[in-house]
């Protein structure tokens, strides 16, 4: 496979409607922000990428071997925790307050879990490549590009909804936290490994 194949696989993997759990996580992660806060949104998505890159490296080198069933359960748990944590944010005027830098750290940690979820797919496309580093680099760049596409669509949707309906930030947070939390709860039930 060429570098462009790995790049496209990364984009496809994060935007695949069948693997919607990663999209739901991204939406839960960024839904506390207004469309004007693009810098914070991109930094959070990048923190998530850092986390899943670490575990992709570790799993690809056989340093860690996660249990697939437990990881499939932990992925929706990360979504549920993120959605529930969104509800503690309050609104004054148009500014979301009480945003803490710990959200970046949590995005990295939850990225570690999602990276373990990516690992089985990545190993499958890796095949018999001699080195994992170039494929891993381009796969991760593809995932980041896919994330940025999802974020761009979400921001455009946010901008349009705000312009049409004047939805308050508080209502926006409650709606998307409830939506992503509900999806996560259903996924937790479906993937319960015990």
C-alpha positions, 0 to 999 in steps of 0.5 A: 500500500502507498502512503496515500492509501493509509491516509485515505484509510485514516479518513475513511475510518473516522468518517465511516458511518458504521464506526459512528462511535468515534464521531459521537465522541467528537461531537460530545467532546466539542459540543460545549463550545460555540462555533467561534471557539475554533482554536479550542475545538481543534486543540481538543481534537488534536489532544484526542489524536495524540492519545490514540497515536500513542496506543496505536504505536504500542499495540502495533509494536505488540507492547500492549495487547488490549482485550477487544471486548473490553475496549469496545465497551470502554469506548462508549463509556468515554462518550458517556463520561464526556457527555455527562461532564458537559452538563456541569458547564454553565452559561453566562450570556454567550460565554461558557464558563468553568472550562478547565485545561483538564479537558485536554488531558481527558481527551488524551486519556480517552484517545488512548482508549479509542486508539486501542479500538483503532488498533485492530483495524490498523493491523488489518490494513498494515498487512506485511509492511516492513515498518509501521512508522510511515503507515502509522504517520499517514493513517493518523494524518488521515484520522486527523483530517477526518476529524477536522471534516467532522468538526467543520460540518458540526461548526457549520451546523452550529452556526446555521442553527444559532443563526436560524433559531438563536439557540442558547449555549446552555440548550445546545450543551444539554441537547447534544450531551443528552443525544451523545449520552443516550447513544453511548448508553445504548452502545454500553448496553450492546457491548457489555463484556461481563 
